Amino acid sequence: MAYTTIDNPELYFQVVTWTGNATDDRTITLPGDTDMQPDLVWAKERSSTSGHIIVDAVRGATKFIQSHNTTAEDTGADIVQSFETDGFEIGTHGAINEDTETYVAWCWKESATAGFDIVSYTGNGTDDTDISHNLSATPKMIMVKNRDAADDWQVYHGANTSSPETDYLVLNETDATADAADRWSDEAPTSSVFTLGDADEVNTDTEDYIAYCFAEKQGFSKFGSYAGNANANGVFIYTGFKPAFFICKRADATVVNSWNIFDNKRNTFNETNCFVEADTSDAEDCASGGIDFLSNGIKIRTASARFNQSSSTYIYIAFAEAPFVNSNGVPCNAR
C-alpha cells in the first residue's frame, strides 16, 4: 500500500517565522532539518497591517505581487533580495523586516515530484488558449495574476463545484464562487496544459501573467472541500498527513468568507487559533480561530460561519508537515 509519495515534506515546503530587526542583507534561514532553497516565498507581517509579499524564482526575487490587492507587479530591492540555499535574504522594508515586528513566510520548492509548477506566460486575447505546465499531473489548483495590470487574482480549485472548470474564485476578495466561461474556457486542466478564456484577468493580448499550479500528492498536499455543520464539534477533514499549512474559504457566499491561512509555526500545539487573511493586510487574528492540526488531518472546533456555517461549502488547501504513515509504514503522531 502506498501511504505517501514524499516521506520528507521539508524538501518541498517549509514555514518560517522571525522578528524584524531593520538590518539590511539579512538571511532568513528555514527551520527544517533539511535544507531547501525556495522558489516561491509568500510572506506576511503578523503584528501589523503591512501587505502580503509574494516573490518567486521565475520572475526574480525583487519582483513582488500581493494577494490582498489587484496591484500589478512591483519591484523592491529592500524587500526580498535573493533566494538562498536554505532560505532567503531580506532588506529593511517594513513589510518584511521592521524592527520588533513579527513575520511569517510560507515557502515552496518548484518540483513535479511535489506537484508545484510556476508558469509565466504572455496573453494573446484569444479564447480557448492552452498554456503548458510541467506537473505531469492534472492541477487541482491554479492561481493566476496579471503582472502588468491591476486585475483581480483568478483561482481555479478542483473541488470548488461539481464542474470547477466553469467557475472561479478571486484571491484578493471575499466573493463567492462565480461562473464565467471566459476564465478557463469551461475546459478542465490536463496533465500537460490548462486552458484560458479571453478575460482580461487571465489573457489580455501582450500582457504578462504568472500562474502557480498545484497537483495533489498523496501524503503531502490536499485540495478539497467540506460542508459545515455549525457545531463547535465541527467536521473532520482527512488529509492523510499532519498539516503544516491550511487555507480554508467559504465558497458559496460572500459573508465572512476570507481566505484564512493557518500554519504549524505560529501555532506549535494541536490547537491552531492564529490565522491571517490572504485577501486583507490585517494583522494576525488569534482570537477567532478554532481548528486542530492532527496526525492525519484537520478538525474544526468552532461554529463560526467563517469556518463552519451549516450546510455551507468550504474549499481548502493543505500541505504536510509529515505524512500520516511514511513509505516504510511508520505512523506519525499529532503534536
DOLODREN-945266 format. One record per residue (C-alpha): residue in three letters; residue number from 1; x, y, z. Coordinates in Angstrom, 1 decimal. Layout:
BEGIN
+--------+-----+--------+--------+--------+
: residu : num :      X :      Y :      Z :
+--------+-----+--------+--------+--------+
:    ALA : NUM :      X :      Y :      Z :
...
+--------+-----+--------+--------+--------+
***
This chain:
BEGIN
+--------+-----+--------+--------+--------+
: residu : num :      X :      Y :      Z :
+--------+-----+--------+--------+--------+
:    MET :   1 :    0.0 :    0.0 :    0.0 :
:    ALA :   2 :    1.3 :    3.4 :   -0.9 :
:    TYR :   3 :    0.9 :    5.8 :    2.0 :
:    THR :   4 :    2.8 :    8.7 :    0.6 :
:    THR :   5 :    4.8 :    9.8 :   -2.4 :
:    ILE :   6 :    7.0 :   12.1 :   -0.2 :
:    ASP :   7 :    8.5 :   11.0 :    3.1 :
:    ASN :   8 :   10.2 :   14.3 :    3.9 :
:    PRO :   9 :    7.9 :   17.3 :    3.1 :
:    GLU :  10 :   10.7 :   19.7 :    4.2 :
:    LEU :  11 :   12.3 :   19.1 :    0.9 :
:    TYR :  12 :    9.5 :   21.0 :   -0.8 :
:    PHE :  13 :    7.6 :   23.1 :    1.7 :
:    GLN :  14 :    8.5 :   24.9 :    5.0 :
:    VAL :  15 :    7.1 :   27.6 :    7.2 :
:    VAL :  16 :    9.4 :   30.2 :    8.9 :
:    THR :  17 :    8.7 :   33.0 :   11.4 :
:    TRP :  18 :   11.0 :   35.8 :   12.5 :
:    THR :  19 :   11.1 :   39.1 :   14.3 :
:    GLY :  20 :   12.3 :   42.2 :   12.3 :
:    ASN :  21 :   15.5 :   44.0 :   13.2 :
:    ALA :  22 :   15.7 :   46.5 :   10.3 :
:    THR :  23 :   19.1 :   45.1 :    9.2 :
:    ASP :  24 :   19.8 :   45.0 :    5.5 :
:    ASP :  25 :   21.0 :   41.9 :    3.7 :
:    ARG :  26 :   19.6 :   39.7 :    6.4 :
:    THR :  27 :   19.3 :   36.0 :    5.8 :
:    ILE :  28 :   16.1 :   34.2 :    7.0 :
:    THR :  29 :   17.0 :   30.6 :    7.4 :
:    LEU :  30 :   14.3 :   27.9 :    7.1 :
:    PRO :  31 :   13.8 :   25.9 :   10.4 :
:    GLY :  32 :   13.7 :   22.4 :    9.0 :
:    ASP :  33 :   16.3 :   19.7 :    9.5 :
:    THR :  34 :   16.6 :   19.6 :    5.7 :
:    ASP :  35 :   17.9 :   22.5 :    3.6 :
:    MET :  36 :   15.5 :   23.9 :    1.0 :
:    GLN :  37 :   16.1 :   26.7 :   -1.5 :
:    PRO :  38 :   12.6 :   28.1 :   -2.1 :
:    ASP :  39 :   11.2 :   29.1 :   -5.5 :
:    LEU :  40 :    8.2 :   30.7 :   -4.0 :
:    VAL :  41 :    8.1 :   32.8 :   -0.8 :
:    TRP :  42 :    4.8 :   34.2 :    0.4 :
:    ALA :  43 :    5.4 :   36.5 :    3.4 :
:    LYS :  44 :    3.1 :   38.5 :    5.8 :
:    GLU :  45 :    3.7 :   40.8 :    8.7 :
:    ARG :  46 :    1.8 :   39.3 :   11.6 :
:    SER :  47 :    1.9 :   42.1 :   14.2 :
:    SER :  48 :    0.7 :   44.9 :   11.9 :
:    THR :  49 :   -1.0 :   45.7 :    8.7 :
:    SER :  50 :    1.7 :   45.6 :    6.1 :
:    GLY :  51 :    0.5 :   43.8 :    3.0 :
:    HIS :  52 :    1.4 :   40.3 :    1.7 :
:    ILE :  53 :    4.6 :   39.9 :   -0.3 :
:    ILE :  54 :    4.8 :   37.1 :   -2.9 :
:    VAL :  55 :    8.1 :   36.6 :   -4.8 :
:    ASP :  56 :    9.2 :   33.7 :   -7.0 :
:    ALA :  57 :   12.3 :   32.5 :   -8.8 :
:    VAL :  58 :   10.8 :   32.7 :  -12.2 :
:    ARG :  59 :   10.1 :   36.5 :  -12.0 :
:    GLY :  60 :   13.1 :   37.2 :   -9.8 :
:    ALA :  61 :   13.3 :   37.7 :   -6.0 :
:    THR :  62 :   13.0 :   41.5 :   -6.1 :
:    LYS :  63 :    9.7 :   41.5 :   -8.1 :
:    PHE :  64 :    6.7 :   41.1 :   -5.9 :
:    ILE :  65 :    2.9 :   40.8 :   -6.1 :
:    GLN :  66 :    0.4 :   40.9 :   -3.3 :
:    SER :  67 :   -2.5 :   38.5 :   -2.6 :
:    HIS :  68 :   -4.7 :   41.1 :   -1.0 :
:    ASN :  69 :   -5.0 :   43.6 :   -3.9 :
:    THR :  70 :   -5.1 :   43.9 :   -7.6 :
:    THR :  71 :   -1.8 :   45.9 :   -8.0 :
:    ALA :  72 :    0.5 :   45.0 :  -10.9 :
:    GLU :  73 :    3.9 :   43.6 :  -10.2 :
:    ASP :  74 :    6.2 :   45.9 :   -8.4 :
:    THR :  75 :   10.0 :   46.0 :   -7.7 :
:    GLY :  76 :   11.5 :   46.4 :   -4.3 :
:    ALA :  77 :   15.2 :   45.8 :   -3.7 :
:    ASP :  78 :   14.7 :   46.4 :    0.0 :
:    ILE :  79 :   12.1 :   43.6 :    0.4 :
:    VAL :  80 :   13.2 :   40.0 :   -0.7 :
:    GLN :  81 :   16.6 :   40.3 :   -2.2 :
:    SER :  82 :   17.6 :   36.7 :   -3.2 :
:    PHE :  83 :   16.8 :   33.1 :   -2.7 :
:    GLU :  84 :   19.4 :   31.2 :   -0.6 :
:    THR :  85 :   20.3 :   27.6 :   -0.3 :
:    ASP :  86 :   18.2 :   27.3 :    2.9 :
:    GLY :  87 :   16.1 :   30.4 :    3.0 :
:    PHE :  88 :   16.0 :   33.9 :    1.5 :
:    GLU :  89 :   17.7 :   37.3 :    2.0 :
:    ILE :  90 :   15.6 :   40.4 :    3.0 :
:    GLY :  91 :   16.1 :   44.1 :    3.2 :
:    THR :  92 :   14.8 :   46.7 :    5.6 :
:    HIS :  93 :   11.3 :   47.4 :    4.2 :
:    GLY :  94 :    8.6 :   47.5 :    6.9 :
:    ALA :  95 :    6.6 :   44.8 :    5.1 :
:    ILE :  96 :    9.4 :   42.3 :    5.7 :
:    ASN :  97 :   11.9 :   43.5 :    8.4 :
:    GLU :  98 :   10.7 :   46.4 :   10.6 :
:    ASP :  99 :   12.4 :   46.4 :   14.0 :
:    THR : 100 :   10.5 :   44.4 :   16.6 :
:    GLU : 101 :    7.6 :   43.4 :   14.3 :
:    THR : 102 :    6.8 :   39.7 :   13.7 :
:    TYR : 103 :    6.5 :   37.9 :   10.4 :
:    VAL : 104 :    5.7 :   34.6 :    8.8 :
:    ALA : 105 :    6.6 :   33.2 :    5.4 :
:    TRP : 106 :    5.3 :   30.1 :    3.6 :
:    CYS : 107 :    7.9 :   28.7 :    1.2 :
:    TRP : 108 :    7.6 :   26.2 :   -1.7 :
:    LYS : 109 :   10.2 :   24.4 :   -3.9 :
:    GLU : 110 :    9.1 :   24.0 :   -7.5 :
:    SER : 111 :    9.1 :   20.4 :   -8.4 :
:    ALA : 112 :    6.9 :   18.0 :  -10.4 :
:    THR : 113 :    7.6 :   15.4 :   -7.6 :
:    ALA : 114 :    5.9 :   17.8 :   -5.1 :
:    GLY : 115 :    3.2 :   18.9 :   -7.6 :
:    PHE : 116 :    4.2 :   22.5 :   -7.9 :
:    ASP : 117 :    5.0 :   24.5 :  -11.1 :
:    ILE : 118 :    5.4 :   28.2 :  -11.7 :
:    VAL : 119 :    4.3 :   29.2 :  -15.2 :
:    SER : 120 :    5.0 :   32.6 :  -16.8 :
:    TYR : 121 :    3.1 :   33.4 :  -20.0 :
:    THR : 122 :    2.1 :   36.2 :  -22.2 :
:    GLY : 123 :   -1.6 :   36.7 :  -23.1 :
:    ASN : 124 :   -3.0 :   36.6 :  -26.6 :
:    GLY : 125 :   -6.6 :   37.7 :  -26.0 :
:    THR : 126 :   -7.9 :   34.6 :  -27.7 :
:    ASP : 127 :  -10.4 :   32.2 :  -26.1 :
:    ASP : 128 :   -9.5 :   28.5 :  -25.7 :
:    THR : 129 :   -5.8 :   29.1 :  -25.4 :
:    ASP : 130 :   -3.8 :   26.2 :  -23.9 :
:    ILE : 131 :   -0.9 :   27.0 :  -21.6 :
:    SER : 132 :    1.7 :   24.3 :  -20.9 :
:    HIS : 133 :    2.8 :   23.3 :  -17.4 :
:    ASN : 134 :    5.4 :   20.8 :  -16.2 :
:    LEU : 135 :    3.5 :   18.9 :  -13.5 :
:    SER : 136 :    3.0 :   15.7 :  -15.4 :
:    ALA : 137 :   -0.3 :   15.5 :  -13.4 :
:    THR : 138 :   -3.6 :   17.4 :  -13.5 :
:    PRO : 139 :   -3.6 :   20.6 :  -11.5 :
:    LYS : 140 :   -6.0 :   20.7 :   -8.6 :
:    MET : 141 :   -5.4 :   24.4 :   -8.1 :
:    ILE : 142 :   -4.2 :   27.3 :  -10.3 :
:    MET : 143 :   -3.7 :   30.9 :   -9.1 :
:    VAL : 144 :   -3.2 :   33.5 :  -11.9 :
:    LYS : 145 :   -2.2 :   37.1 :  -11.6 :
:    ASN : 146 :   -1.7 :   39.7 :  -14.3 :
:    ARG : 147 :    1.8 :   41.1 :  -13.8 :
:    ASP : 148 :    1.1 :   44.2 :  -16.0 :
:    ALA : 149 :   -2.2 :   45.5 :  -14.8 :
:    ALA : 150 :   -4.4 :   46.0 :  -11.8 :
:    ASP : 151 :   -6.6 :   42.9 :  -12.3 :
:    ASP : 152 :   -8.0 :   40.5 :   -9.7 :
:    TRP : 153 :   -6.3 :   37.3 :   -8.9 :
:    GLN : 154 :   -8.1 :   34.3 :  -10.5 :
:    VAL : 155 :   -8.2 :   30.9 :   -8.8 :
:    TYR : 156 :   -9.2 :   27.5 :  -10.2 :
:    HIS : 157 :   -9.9 :   25.0 :   -7.5 :
:    GLY : 158 :  -10.7 :   21.4 :   -8.5 :
:    ALA : 159 :  -13.1 :   20.8 :   -5.6 :
:    ASN : 160 :  -14.8 :   24.1 :   -5.8 :
:    THR : 161 :  -18.0 :   22.8 :   -7.5 :
:    SER : 162 :  -19.1 :   19.7 :   -9.4 :
:    SER : 163 :  -17.8 :   21.4 :  -12.6 :
:    PRO : 164 :  -14.9 :   23.5 :  -11.4 :
:    GLU : 165 :  -13.7 :   24.4 :  -14.9 :
:    THR : 166 :  -16.8 :   26.6 :  -15.3 :
:    ASP : 167 :  -16.1 :   28.6 :  -12.2 :
:    TYR : 168 :  -13.5 :   30.8 :  -10.5 :
:    LEU : 169 :  -12.7 :   32.4 :   -7.2 :
:    VAL : 170 :  -10.9 :   35.7 :   -6.5 :
:    LEU : 171 :   -8.0 :   35.5 :   -4.1 :
:    ASN : 172 :   -8.0 :   39.2 :   -3.2 :
:    GLU : 173 :  -11.7 :   39.3 :   -2.5 :
:    THR : 174 :  -14.3 :   37.6 :   -0.2 :
:    ASP : 175 :  -16.5 :   36.9 :   -3.2 :
:    ALA : 176 :  -18.3 :   33.6 :   -3.6 :
:    THR : 177 :  -17.6 :   31.3 :   -6.5 :
:    ALA : 178 :  -18.7 :   32.8 :   -9.8 :
:    ASP : 179 :  -19.4 :   31.1 :  -13.1 :
:    ALA : 180 :  -17.7 :   32.6 :  -16.3 :
:    ALA : 181 :  -16.6 :   30.8 :  -19.4 :
:    ASP : 182 :  -14.0 :   33.5 :  -20.2 :
:    ARG : 183 :  -11.7 :   32.4 :  -17.3 :
:    TRP : 184 :  -10.9 :   28.7 :  -18.1 :
:    SER : 185 :  -12.9 :   28.4 :  -21.3 :
:    ASP : 186 :  -15.1 :   25.8 :  -19.5 :
:    GLU : 187 :  -12.3 :   23.3 :  -20.0 :
:    ALA : 188 :  -10.8 :   21.2 :  -17.3 :
:    PRO : 189 :   -7.0 :   21.3 :  -17.0 :
:    THR : 190 :   -5.0 :   18.2 :  -18.1 :
:    SER : 191 :   -1.7 :   16.6 :  -17.2 :
:    SER : 192 :    0.1 :   18.9 :  -19.7 :
:    VAL : 193 :   -2.0 :   22.1 :  -20.1 :
:    PHE : 194 :   -4.6 :   24.4 :  -18.6 :
:    THR : 195 :   -6.9 :   26.4 :  -20.8 :
:    LEU : 196 :   -7.7 :   30.1 :  -20.7 :
:    GLY : 197 :  -10.6 :   32.1 :  -21.9 :
:    ASP : 198 :  -10.3 :   35.7 :  -23.1 :
:    ALA : 199 :  -10.9 :   37.6 :  -19.8 :
:    ASP : 200 :   -8.5 :   40.4 :  -19.1 :
:    GLU : 201 :   -7.7 :   38.8 :  -15.7 :
:    VAL : 202 :   -6.1 :   35.8 :  -17.4 :
:    ASN : 203 :   -5.5 :   36.6 :  -21.1 :
:    THR : 204 :   -5.1 :   40.1 :  -22.3 :
:    ASP : 205 :   -3.1 :   40.4 :  -25.5 :
:    THR : 206 :    0.6 :   41.1 :  -25.0 :
:    GLU : 207 :    0.3 :   41.4 :  -21.1 :
:    ASP : 208 :    2.4 :   39.1 :  -18.9 :
:    TYR : 209 :    1.0 :   36.7 :  -16.3 :
:    ILE : 210 :    2.2 :   34.4 :  -13.6 :
:    ALA : 211 :    0.4 :   31.2 :  -12.7 :
:    TYR : 212 :    1.1 :   29.0 :   -9.7 :
:    CYS : 213 :   -0.1 :   25.4 :  -10.5 :
:    PHE : 214 :   -0.5 :   22.7 :   -7.9 :
:    ALA : 215 :   -1.2 :   19.0 :   -8.3 :
:    GLU : 216 :   -2.3 :   16.8 :   -5.4 :
:    LYS : 217 :    0.3 :   14.5 :   -4.0 :
:    GLN : 218 :   -0.7 :   11.7 :   -1.6 :
:    GLY : 219 :    0.7 :   12.3 :    1.9 :
:    PHE : 220 :    2.0 :   15.8 :    1.0 :
:    SER : 221 :   -0.8 :   18.0 :   -0.4 :
:    LYS : 222 :   -4.6 :   18.1 :   -0.5 :
:    PHE : 223 :   -7.1 :   20.4 :   -2.3 :
:    GLY : 224 :  -10.6 :   19.6 :   -1.3 :
:    SER : 225 :  -13.9 :   20.8 :    0.2 :
:    TYR : 226 :  -16.1 :   20.2 :    3.2 :
:    ALA : 227 :  -19.6 :   21.1 :    4.3 :
:    GLY : 228 :  -20.1 :   23.0 :    7.5 :
:    ASN : 229 :  -22.3 :   21.8 :   10.4 :
:    ALA : 230 :  -22.4 :   24.9 :   12.7 :
:    ASN : 231 :  -21.3 :   22.9 :   15.6 :
:    ALA : 232 :  -18.3 :   23.5 :   17.9 :
:    ASN : 233 :  -17.6 :   19.8 :   17.5 :
:    GLY : 234 :  -17.1 :   20.5 :   13.8 :
:    VAL : 235 :  -16.2 :   18.4 :   10.8 :
:    PHE : 236 :  -13.0 :   16.4 :   10.5 :
:    ILE : 237 :  -11.1 :   16.8 :    7.2 :
:    TYR : 238 :   -8.9 :   13.8 :    6.4 :
:    THR : 239 :   -5.8 :   14.8 :    4.6 :
:    GLY : 240 :   -3.5 :   11.8 :    5.0 :
:    PHE : 241 :   -0.9 :   13.9 :    6.7 :
:    LYS : 242 :   -0.1 :   16.1 :    9.7 :
:    PRO : 243 :   -0.6 :   19.6 :    8.3 :
:    ALA : 244 :    1.9 :   22.3 :    8.2 :
:    PHE : 245 :   -0.3 :   24.8 :    6.3 :
:    PHE : 246 :   -4.0 :   25.2 :    5.8 :
:    ILE : 247 :   -6.2 :   27.7 :    4.0 :
:    CYS : 248 :  -10.0 :   27.5 :    4.1 :
:    LYS : 249 :  -12.5 :   29.7 :    2.4 :
:    ARG : 250 :  -16.3 :   29.7 :    2.3 :
:    ALA : 251 :  -17.1 :   29.3 :   -1.4 :
:    ASP : 252 :  -20.9 :   29.6 :   -1.6 :
:    ALA : 253 :  -21.4 :   33.1 :   -0.1 :
:    THR : 254 :  -19.7 :   36.4 :    0.3 :
:    VAL : 255 :  -20.4 :   36.8 :    4.1 :
:    VAL : 256 :  -17.5 :   36.1 :    6.4 :
:    ASN : 257 :  -15.5 :   34.2 :    3.8 :
:    SER : 258 :  -12.0 :   35.4 :    3.7 :
:    TRP : 259 :   -9.1 :   33.2 :    2.7 :
:    ASN : 260 :   -8.0 :   32.1 :    6.2 :
:    ILE : 261 :   -4.3 :   30.9 :    6.5 :
:    PHE : 262 :   -3.1 :   28.7 :    9.4 :
:    ASP : 263 :    0.3 :   27.1 :    9.9 :
:    ASN : 264 :    2.3 :   25.0 :   12.3 :
:    LYS : 265 :    5.0 :   27.5 :   13.2 :
:    ARG : 266 :    2.7 :   30.3 :   14.6 :
:    ASN : 267 :    0.8 :   27.6 :   16.5 :
:    THR : 268 :    3.0 :   24.9 :   17.9 :
:    PHE : 269 :    0.3 :   22.7 :   19.6 :
:    ASN : 270 :   -2.6 :   20.8 :   18.1 :
:    GLU : 271 :   -5.0 :   23.7 :   18.8 :
:    THR : 272 :   -4.4 :   26.2 :   16.0 :
:    ASN : 273 :   -6.1 :   29.5 :   16.6 :
:    CYS : 274 :   -3.9 :   32.1 :   14.8 :
:    PHE : 275 :   -4.6 :   33.0 :   11.2 :
:    VAL : 276 :   -4.1 :   35.7 :    8.7 :
:    GLU : 277 :   -6.3 :   36.6 :    5.7 :
:    ALA : 278 :   -4.9 :   36.3 :    2.2 :
:    ASP : 279 :   -7.4 :   38.9 :    1.0 :
:    THR : 280 :   -6.6 :   41.6 :    3.5 :
:    SER : 281 :   -3.5 :   43.3 :    5.0 :
:    ASP : 282 :   -4.9 :   42.9 :    8.5 :
:    ALA : 283 :   -2.7 :   41.8 :   11.4 :
:    GLU : 284 :   -2.8 :   38.2 :   12.6 :
:    ASP : 285 :   -6.0 :   37.2 :   14.4 :
:    CYS : 286 :   -5.5 :   34.8 :   17.3 :
:    ALA : 287 :   -9.0 :   35.2 :   18.9 :
:    SER : 288 :  -11.3 :   34.0 :   16.1 :
:    GLY : 289 :   -9.8 :   30.7 :   15.0 :
:    GLY : 290 :  -10.6 :   27.3 :   16.3 :
:    ILE : 291 :   -9.1 :   24.3 :   14.4 :
:    ASP : 292 :   -6.9 :   21.4 :   15.4 :
:    PHE : 293 :   -3.9 :   20.1 :   13.4 :
:    LEU : 294 :   -4.0 :   16.3 :   13.9 :
:    SER : 295 :   -1.7 :   13.5 :   12.7 :
:    ASN : 296 :   -4.0 :   12.7 :    9.7 :
:    GLY : 297 :   -6.0 :   15.9 :    9.1 :
:    ILE : 298 :   -7.8 :   18.9 :   10.5 :
:    LYS : 299 :  -10.6 :   19.1 :   13.0 :
:    ILE : 300 :  -12.9 :   22.2 :   13.0 :
:    ARG : 301 :  -13.5 :   23.3 :   16.6 :
:    THR : 302 :  -15.8 :   26.3 :   16.2 :
:    ALA : 303 :  -19.3 :   27.0 :   15.0 :
:    SER : 304 :  -18.2 :   30.3 :   13.4 :
:    ALA : 305 :  -19.6 :   31.0 :   10.0 :
:    ARG : 306 :  -16.1 :   31.9 :    8.9 :
:    PHE : 307 :  -15.2 :   28.2 :    9.1 :
:    ASN : 308 :  -18.3 :   26.2 :    9.8 :
:    GLN : 309 :  -21.7 :   27.5 :    8.6 :
:    SER : 310 :  -24.3 :   24.8 :    8.5 :
:    SER : 311 :  -24.6 :   23.2 :    5.0 :
:    SER : 312 :  -22.2 :   25.8 :    3.5 :
:    THR : 313 :  -19.4 :   24.7 :    1.2 :
:    TYR : 314 :  -15.8 :   25.5 :    2.1 :
:    ILE : 315 :  -12.7 :   24.8 :   -0.1 :
:    TYR : 316 :   -9.4 :   24.2 :    1.4 :
:    ILE : 317 :   -5.7 :   23.9 :    0.6 :
:    ALA : 318 :   -3.3 :   21.9 :    2.8 :
:    PHE : 319 :    0.4 :   21.0 :    2.8 :
:    ALA : 320 :    2.1 :   18.4 :    5.1 :
:    GLU : 321 :    4.5 :   18.6 :    8.0 :
:    ALA : 322 :    4.7 :   14.8 :    7.9 :
:    PRO : 323 :    2.7 :   12.0 :    6.2 :
:    PHE : 324 :    0.3 :   10.1 :    8.4 :
:    VAL : 325 :    2.2 :    6.9 :    7.5 :
:    ASN : 326 :    5.5 :    7.0 :    5.7 :
:    SER : 327 :    6.6 :    4.8 :    2.9 :
:    ASN : 328 :    8.0 :    2.3 :    5.4 :
:    GLY : 329 :    4.7 :    2.0 :    7.2 :
:    VAL : 330 :    5.8 :    4.1 :   10.2 :
:    PRO : 331 :    3.0 :    6.4 :   11.5 :
:    CYS : 332 :    3.5 :   10.0 :   12.8 :
:    ASN : 333 :    1.9 :   11.5 :   15.8 :
:    ALA : 334 :    0.0 :   14.7 :   16.5 :
:    ARG : 335 :    1.8 :   17.4 :   18.3 :
+--------+-----+--------+--------+--------+
***
